[in-house]
C-alpha cells in the first residue's frame, strides 16, 4: 500500500470544542490527532531503525509540548487546568509525530509504472512491444542526500529506452557533483532535458501565504552552476530541449521532440519552436518544466502526442488520497500529478523526487520516479493491455515502494 493510499479519517470536533474561546487551539489538536492516525495506518516508521525513531521524536515532543502547554494554559476556558495540561501533552506528542511523518514522507521514494496505449497499431513494425520512458524531475539535490542519490542511480536497472529530465535538479550551488554521480548510470541511455528556475537561481525560503494563494515568489539573486550541469548532460549525448527541436531515433524508434525554458519564471518563448512535429516520427514529445496551460495548449495545438512536465511536486502538501491543495502553477489540481489527457495530447506531470531545502516535507505525496511504458492501442480497453515487464528492483535499504498502474486512455 502506498502512503498516498493510507486510510485516514478526520477527527470529530465536539460541540464543546466548537464553543471554545479560541478555535485555533482546537484545530491544532484536531490536526495533531489526524496526523498521528495517518502515521499509524501508513507504516511510515516501519523502515527506520529504533534509535533513529525515538530520539528525534523525544526532542520534537519536548519542544512542541512546551509550546502547546503555553498555547493552551488558561486560554481554553471550557477546560480545567489539569485537562488542559493533558491535552497539551497529547497535542505535543501528536504534533511531533505529524512533523516526523511529513519529514519522513520526503524520503520515502516510490516508483510508478504506467502503461499508456497511445500509438497506432503497426507503429513498432514488429520490432518491440513497448517504448520505455523514465521520467524524473525536481531532484532539488543537496550534497548530503545519499539515500536519494542511491535510489535514483539504481533506476538504471529498469533499462529504459529514453530518460527525460524536466528540471530543478539543483538544491544547492555545491550539488552539481552529486547530481552527476546520481545520474551517471542513466547518462549512458539516450536522454532529453530542460531546466527549471531552481537550476538557474538558488532557492529561497518560501512565503506560505504566497504559496497557498498561488502567487509567484521572486527567485534569489544567487546564480547556480547550471552551465556545468548542461555541459555534462550534453557531453553524454542528452539533448537540450530548451527552445530547441530535435529529430532522432532510438534503436529505430523515431522521435520528434521540442521544449521550452521554464514558463514558471516567464522564460518561455514558444514561437522559437512553434510548428507541427516531424510527421515521420513514431512519437512526438513536448517538454516543459512547469505545466503552464499556455504552453500545454501550444504543444497540443501543434500536435505533440506526449507532453512531459514537473514543477508541481504533485502538490507536495496533499490531502489523503494524494489530492493537492495547490499546484504552484497555472494548472488545475486535477492535472497536477501523473498521467491525464490535455486536449488531444497525453500529459504526464512528475510528482518529483525532492523538495526545497527550506521546506523538506511531503504529505500524502511521496517523491516519485515514473516509468512510462508507451504501447500500441489495443482497441479493447485496459484489460487488453500488456502487463508492464518491469523486474523488481531493491534499492534504498527497503524504502522503495512499487506501484504498478495500468491506464487505458
Number of C-alpha atoms within 10 A of each C-alpha: 11 17 23 17 14 19 14 18 12 13 14 9 12 9 8 9 17 12 13 16 13 14 12 10 18 21 14 17 21 18 17 23 22 19 26 22 20 24 21 16 14 20 14 19 17 12 12 14 9 10 8 10 14 12 11 14 18 14 12 19 23 16 14 20 23 14 15 25 18 13 14 20 17 13 15 19 14 14 17 11 15 10 12 21 18 12 19 25 20 18 28 25 24 27 27 25 26 22 21 21 24 23 16 19 22 23 22 24 26 21 18 16 23 23 26 23 23 18 17 13 14 10 18 18 10 8 11 11 15 20 19 21 21 22 25 26 32 30 23 23 28 24 16 10 14 14 15 22 21 16 20 23 18 17 22 19 14 16 15 20 17 19 23 20 26 30 28 29 28 32 26 20 20 14 20 23 15 18 22 18 14 21 19 16 15 23 20 13 18 17 23 25 23 27 28 26 24 26 26 21 21 19 24 17 12 14 11 9 9 12 15 12 10 14 13 13 14 10 17 13 11 11 14 22 17 19 11 11 19 17 13 15 20 15 11 15 15 22 22 22 22 22 21 17 20 16 14 13 12 12 9 11 17 17 19 22 24 28 32 26 24 28 22 19 15 9 13 17 16 19 10 14 18 17 14 14 24 18 11 11 16 17 21 22 23 26 31 33 30 29 30 18 15 12 22 23 16 16 30 20 15 13 19 24 21 23 26 26 30 29 30 26 26 30 25 30 20 19 15 19 15 20 20 24 14 21 25 26 21 17 17 14 17 11 19 29 25 19 21 16 13 18 11 14 22 19 25 23 28 28 26 31 26 29 22 22 15 11 13 15 22 25 26 27 32 31 26 29 22 23 24 24 24 20 23 20 20 17 12 9 12 17 11 11 19 16 14 19 11 13 9 9 14 14 18 19 11 12 18 17 18 16 15 14 13 20 16 17 14
